[in-house]
Amino acid sequence: MNKMRAIVSLFLLFPLLMSAQEAPRGLRVDLLEHPDSIFVSGQQAVVSSATPYFSWECGSGMTGGRQAAWRILVASNADRLTEGKADVWDSGRQKSSISTAVCYGGKALRPSSCYFWTVQTFDRQGNASSWAVPQSFRTAPVLDGSFAYYPLTFDTVGPVSQLIAGDSLFVDFGLDAFGTLRLELDEAPTEAQSFTVLLGEKRRGNQVDETPSGTIRFARYELTTRPEQPTYIIHLRKDARNTTTKINESGMLPVLMPDYIGEVMPFRYAAVIGLKQKVRVSRTDVHYPFDNDASSFESSDPVLNAVWQLCKHSMKATSFCGLYVDGDRERISYEADAFVNQLSHYAVDAEYSMARRTVEHLILHPTWPTEWILLTPLLAWNDYLYTGDDRLLRRYYDDISRKTLSALADSTHLISTRTGRLSREVMNGVHYRGKAIRDIVDWPQGGAKGVEKEYGGETDGFVFCNYNSVVNAYYFGALGAMEKISKSIGRKEDAKRYARQMEILRRAYYKQFYDERRGLFHDGDTTLHCSLHTNMFALAFGLVKPADRPAVARFCESRGMACSVYGAQFLLDALYENGLSDYAYTLLTSTRKRSWWNMLRMGSTITTEAWDNVFKPNLDWNHAWGAAAGNIIVRRLLGIRPTAPGFASVVIQPEPGALKEVNATVPTVRGPIAVHFLNPGDGTFTLDVDVPDNVEASVILPGSTKAHKITAGKHRLTSGK
């Protein structure tokens, strides 16, 4: 992460007590791991809460690998901490295993002030760790409780290759990214000279492609040198598609770049034509703070390695707005994009503030598809599950509950936007500002057919009816998320109500959509058509009864990848959840048109909006909703998923398919989980796993249902001969 420290490290100023336990590390305030940094943009994150939450990673050496108590000190300056005096808060020794989202309990914090904090942990034998190296944070001018987030920052990147032909210089930066171009002449010009700069995402031979298809980006700039000026920064024109304040159909405005950054565009290639002097070219890449070293993945399959790197880079590159957006076309947050983006971001970086800020934004600014509004409770639950911080759930509980769209349910117990119940009052209740909410199923709904699939568009021929099976599968998923949310914050009666609603809905869903003869689900109440989407969403959201799952899963396998890059998230989740991991692996590593490999083959280095331009002629090359493979590799193939909020417990259940070997590091809020497995194909399987302290893991090896309980440290588990 390119940044400058605002304050010199306090390590030398703070004496460490001798202890068998290592000091806690990875300290966070309100989810921020680097609140003490001044970024290269000159900005600093601030904490707006009067009662911030503290988190840390426990150091190794605790008896049993478990924390039994903690003590936090907060002071107004570092010197007081070195003296062991906390003039703001000394929590005293608190018996608790919690190491995430510990609420501040000291005297009132002052606005626009700097504070320092540290933490000490105790194991079950009462042994104390050393004190953590103190971390500082600054409070905002107004402590209004807003969620903390980082400013945008940038990297300066040089080309990986360049070609000079006459007065033309063509450079390749290796990866597509959002930024701008900087030119440095070897000699300052003595007179004005006209030259041309080309920027683009696609190449044609050894030139920037000036006529790329779809919305693949290209721009031309005609410039003139100035006497005695050797350095030039290309000030990019604004694109009316993503920078005007024209309200779209959801009543949402685009996310604008802050003044301290300026305008950016995505490009990988640049050409400088007509300059007589030698010139050095660099790109300024704008992004949300991102730790490239937080995660790693290397396997025996080069296609899978390339797919993982594609998804990882996509998380960094598409963070350029500070919110999850739909790429460069509109720069608008959509729930569907955010759902994939959130999980894949968690998979590659222990960074949670951007996801939280996006979820809050979408609660208050929903978009038009029915199904995507129904994703909001799942987005909110993921935030809590991965961070252990329940403030989003408590603050927006009523708003999130309305996102289940239960107000659209009628005597059938199903919901519908087509039966007259979608009133302005209902739309206002979920903060929707547009004219209407409409069903979508998948996107795009039109496009080429006959290319690796039967139907045009990405809905597998789904037949829209008054009662939509896919919408009601999402409804079931939303109710399930609300049951867990309600239970987690002590709303026990609400949790029971949501559980009852789920069972009533399951019966209604079967009654309306289930075809007993075929063992499949119909798309709607007035059609016998059974699409991939109807059946994969029913599986993915847990609607299908156990006895019926094999038939539904086999049908999903028979349809292939007849869904969009977004739909692939749910298809792969459904396949892995229902015993078809071998087939899921073939989809992850496919080299056909409908694959992540095809995105790379087309020339993109950020996940694309569609599998190929034949399926969506106006696709763009910078759409994070195409990055489902990133989280599927971690959550399903490696099988690393939190089972208690804040990774207090985790399941590690690898499902390797034909994959022979993996080395990987997966970030969590409690520290990284490292795994290595060998799957030679002879019926044996060996898993080496390194679990952070204060995490309980259940390991389930391939082909087994037995859970091996392990705690902190390195473990080897084997199965087979």
Disulfide bonds with the S-S distance in Angstrom:
none
